[in-house]
């Protein structure tokens, strides 16, 4: 029966048992490990989205919200397990996770990137061993990234493994393909390069491709079927796969 004038009281709230002090570090550690993984995944997706130096991809930024939310939730739980509670900490955590993940990925990519300037200097030294045909004019000298994974578009996370340098020589009028090919082959051979010539069939005419190997370097000379120009490409470590394996298929 109800007491005089007192309203009925609901059930008493059940207190949630607090974590024992000894278990707090263990719980925080177990939650931190997947949080770190989610942070790195967030960093990879953010780097792919911002795609520094390449086309911007907002889709990756949107997808990055998923691991960011997971990492933030795990971090918040880990903080509470460790006895850390603060509204400011809750607000700063997602920003800190995003910045940390992106920073780690950017540092790893930059640290592993090849030195374009050093590659170009070495490549130009190789190009000098195949000087332009007499009377030819150098149209351009350009350096390109090599080794990007072909399954994906070139980007910040799919950058070059190394750099090759190509010189384009405009040959004088009436130059024949055979004469130009012999010239470049002789110049390379006299400098110790092992040179082989291959027929390059294009536009109904035969051009010539020379493949020269020496040490770690490789030089490719493509004499156009028209006889109007020759492309000389150098990659200072392009022959690495054949060093010590001259008798393997494709090596000499």
C-alpha positions as CSV (number, residue, x, y, z in Angstrom):
1,X,0.0,0.0,0.0
2,X,1.3,3.5,-0.7
3,X,2.5,5.5,2.2
4,X,0.6,8.6,3.2
5,X,0.8,11.1,0.4
6,X,4.1,9.8,-1.1
7,X,4.0,8.9,-4.8
8,X,5.1,5.6,-6.0
9,X,8.8,5.3,-6.6
10,X,10.3,3.7,-9.7
11,X,13.0,1.0,-9.6
12,X,16.3,2.2,-8.3
13,X,18.9,2.9,-11.1
14,X,21.5,0.2,-11.5
15,X,25.0,1.6,-11.3
16,X,27.4,0.5,-14.1
17,X,30.4,-1.2,-12.5
18,X,33.5,0.7,-13.1
19,X,36.5,-0.9,-14.6
20,X,39.1,-2.1,-12.2
21,X,42.2,0.0,-12.2
22,X,44.3,-3.0,-13.3
23,X,42.1,-3.6,-16.4
24,X,42.1,0.0,-17.7
25,X,45.5,-0.1,-19.4
26,X,44.7,-3.5,-21.0
27,X,41.4,-2.3,-22.3
28,X,42.9,1.0,-23.6
29,X,45.6,-0.9,-25.4
30,X,43.2,-3.4,-27.0
31,X,41.1,-0.5,-28.3
32,X,44.2,1.5,-29.4
33,X,45.4,-1.1,-31.8
34,X,42.4,-1.1,-34.2
35,X,42.2,2.6,-33.8
36,X,45.8,2.9,-35.2
37,X,44.8,0.7,-38.1
38,X,41.7,2.8,-38.8
39,X,43.9,5.9,-38.6
40,X,46.3,4.7,-41.2
41,X,43.4,3.7,-43.5
42,X,42.0,7.2,-43.0
43,X,45.4,8.7,-44.0
44,X,45.7,6.6,-47.1
45,X,42.2,7.6,-48.3
46,X,42.8,11.3,-47.5
47,X,46.1,11.2,-49.4
48,X,44.3,9.5,-52.4
49,X,41.6,12.2,-52.2
50,X,43.8,15.2,-52.0
51,X,46.2,13.5,-54.5
52,X,48.8,16.2,-54.1
53,X,50.2,17.3,-57.5
54,X,47.5,15.3,-59.4
55,X,43.8,15.4,-60.0
56,X,41.6,15.9,-56.9
57,X,39.3,12.9,-56.0
58,X,36.5,14.0,-53.6
59,X,35.1,10.4,-53.5
60,X,38.1,9.2,-51.5
61,X,37.6,12.0,-49.0
62,X,33.9,10.9,-48.5
63,X,34.9,7.3,-48.1
64,X,37.6,8.4,-45.5
65,X,34.8,9.4,-43.2
66,X,34.1,5.7,-42.5
67,X,37.4,4.7,-41.0
68,X,37.7,8.2,-39.4
69,X,34.5,7.6,-37.5
70,X,35.6,4.1,-36.5
71,X,39.0,5.4,-35.3
72,X,37.4,8.3,-33.4
73,X,34.9,6.0,-31.7
74,X,37.6,3.6,-30.6
75,X,39.8,6.4,-29.4
76,X,37.0,7.9,-27.4
77,X,36.3,4.6,-25.7
78,X,40.0,4.1,-25.1
79,X,40.3,7.5,-23.5
80,X,37.4,6.8,-21.2
81,X,38.8,3.4,-20.3
82,X,42.0,5.2,-19.3
83,X,40.0,7.7,-17.2
84,X,40.3,10.6,-19.7
85,X,37.1,12.6,-20.2
86,X,36.9,16.0,-21.8
87,X,34.5,17.6,-24.3
88,X,37.5,19.4,-25.8
89,X,39.2,16.1,-26.2
90,X,36.1,14.6,-27.9
91,X,36.1,17.5,-30.4
92,X,39.8,17.4,-31.2
93,X,40.1,13.6,-31.6
94,X,38.7,13.3,-35.2
95,X,40.8,16.2,-36.4
96,X,43.9,14.8,-34.7
97,X,43.3,11.4,-36.2
98,X,42.9,12.8,-39.7
99,X,46.0,14.9,-39.4
100,X,48.1,12.1,-37.9
101,X,47.0,9.5,-40.5
102,X,47.6,11.9,-43.4
103,X,50.9,13.0,-42.0
104,X,52.2,9.5,-41.6
105,X,51.2,8.5,-45.2
106,X,52.7,11.7,-46.7
107,X,56.0,11.2,-44.9
108,X,56.2,7.6,-46.0
109,X,55.5,8.5,-49.6
110,X,58.0,11.4,-49.7
111,X,60.7,9.4,-48.0
112,X,60.4,6.5,-50.5
113,X,60.2,8.7,-53.6
114,X,63.1,8.7,-56.1
115,X,65.3,11.7,-56.5
116,X,64.2,13.2,-59.8
117,X,67.1,15.6,-60.1
118,X,69.7,12.8,-59.5
119,X,68.0,10.5,-62.0
120,X,67.9,13.2,-64.6
121,X,71.6,14.0,-64.2
122,X,72.6,10.4,-64.6
123,X,70.3,10.0,-67.6
124,X,71.7,13.1,-69.3
125,X,75.2,11.7,-68.9
126,X,74.1,8.5,-70.8
127,X,72.4,10.6,-73.5
128,X,75.7,12.4,-74.1
129,X,77.1,9.1,-75.2
130,X,74.7,9.0,-78.1
131,X,75.1,12.5,-79.5
132,X,72.7,13.9,-82.1
133,X,73.2,12.9,-85.7
134,X,75.4,15.3,-87.6
135,X,73.3,18.3,-88.7
136,X,70.4,17.3,-86.4
137,X,68.8,19.7,-84.0
138,X,67.7,18.9,-80.5
139,X,63.9,19.5,-80.4
140,X,63.4,18.7,-76.7
141,X,64.8,16.9,-73.7
142,X,62.1,15.7,-71.3
143,X,62.1,13.6,-68.1
144,X,59.3,11.2,-67.3
145,X,58.3,9.0,-64.3
146,X,58.6,5.3,-64.8
147,X,57.2,2.3,-62.9
148,X,53.7,3.5,-61.9
149,X,51.4,0.5,-61.4
150,X,49.5,0.2,-64.7
151,X,46.2,-0.9,-62.9
152,X,45.8,2.5,-61.4
153,X,46.1,6.1,-62.7
154,X,49.3,7.9,-61.8
155,X,48.9,9.8,-58.6
156,X,50.4,10.8,-55.3
157,X,50.1,7.2,-54.0
158,X,51.1,5.7,-57.4
159,X,54.1,7.8,-58.2
160,X,57.2,7.0,-60.2
161,X,59.8,4.4,-59.1
162,X,62.4,6.1,-61.2
163,X,62.8,8.7,-64.0
164,X,63.9,8.3,-67.6
165,X,65.0,11.1,-69.9
166,X,64.2,11.4,-73.6
167,X,65.9,13.6,-76.2
168,X,64.3,14.1,-79.6
169,X,66.6,14.8,-82.5
170,X,65.2,16.4,-85.7
171,X,67.2,14.7,-88.5
172,X,68.4,16.7,-91.5
173,X,66.4,16.3,-94.7
174,X,67.2,13.3,-96.9
175,X,68.5,11.3,-93.9
176,X,67.7,7.6,-94.4
177,X,66.6,5.4,-91.5
178,X,69.5,3.0,-92.1
179,X,72.1,5.8,-92.1
180,X,70.8,7.3,-88.9
181,X,70.6,3.9,-87.2
182,X,74.2,3.0,-88.1
183,X,75.4,6.4,-86.8
184,X,73.8,6.0,-83.3
185,X,74.8,2.3,-83.1
186,X,78.4,3.1,-83.9
187,X,78.6,5.9,-81.4
188,X,77.2,3.7,-78.6
189,X,79.3,0.7,-79.5
190,X,82.6,2.6,-79.5
191,X,81.8,3.6,-75.9
192,X,81.4,0.0,-74.7
193,X,77.6,-0.4,-75.1
194,X,76.3,-3.8,-76.3
195,X,73.8,-2.8,-79.0
196,X,71.2,-4.7,-80.9
197,X,68.9,-3.4,-83.6
198,X,65.3,-4.3,-84.1
199,X,62.8,-3.4,-86.9
200,X,60.1,-1.0,-85.8
201,X,57.2,-1.3,-88.3
202,X,54.8,1.6,-88.3
203,X,52.7,3.5,-90.8
204,X,53.6,1.0,-93.6
205,X,57.3,1.7,-93.3
206,X,60.1,0.2,-91.3
207,X,61.8,2.3,-88.6
208,X,64.6,1.0,-86.4
209,X,64.9,0.6,-82.7
210,X,68.3,0.2,-81.1
211,X,68.6,-1.3,-77.6
212,X,72.0,-0.6,-75.9
213,X,73.0,-2.1,-72.5
214,X,76.0,-1.4,-70.4
215,X,76.3,-1.9,-66.6
216,X,73.1,-0.8,-65.0
217,X,72.1,1.6,-67.8
218,X,70.0,1.2,-70.9
219,X,69.7,3.5,-73.9
220,X,66.9,3.1,-76.5
221,X,67.1,4.9,-79.9
222,X,64.0,4.9,-82.0
223,X,64.6,6.2,-85.6
224,X,61.2,7.1,-87.1
225,X,60.1,5.3,-90.2
226,X,59.9,8.7,-91.9
227,X,63.6,9.4,-91.2
228,X,62.7,12.8,-89.9
229,X,63.5,12.3,-86.3
230,X,65.1,10.1,-83.7
231,X,64.1,9.6,-80.1
232,X,66.9,8.7,-77.6
233,X,65.8,7.5,-74.2
234,X,68.1,6.9,-71.3
235,X,67.4,5.1,-68.0
236,X,70.5,4.9,-65.8
237,X,69.3,1.8,-63.9
238,X,67.1,0.3,-66.6
239,X,69.4,-2.7,-67.0
240,X,69.4,-3.8,-63.4
241,X,67.4,-6.9,-64.1
242,X,70.1,-8.1,-66.6
243,X,73.2,-7.3,-64.5
244,X,74.9,-10.7,-64.0
245,X,72.3,-12.4,-66.2
246,X,73.5,-11.5,-69.7
247,X,72.5,-15.0,-70.9
248,X,68.9,-14.7,-69.7
249,X,66.1,-14.2,-72.1
250,X,66.0,-10.5,-73.2
251,X,69.5,-9.8,-71.8
252,X,72.8,-9.6,-73.6
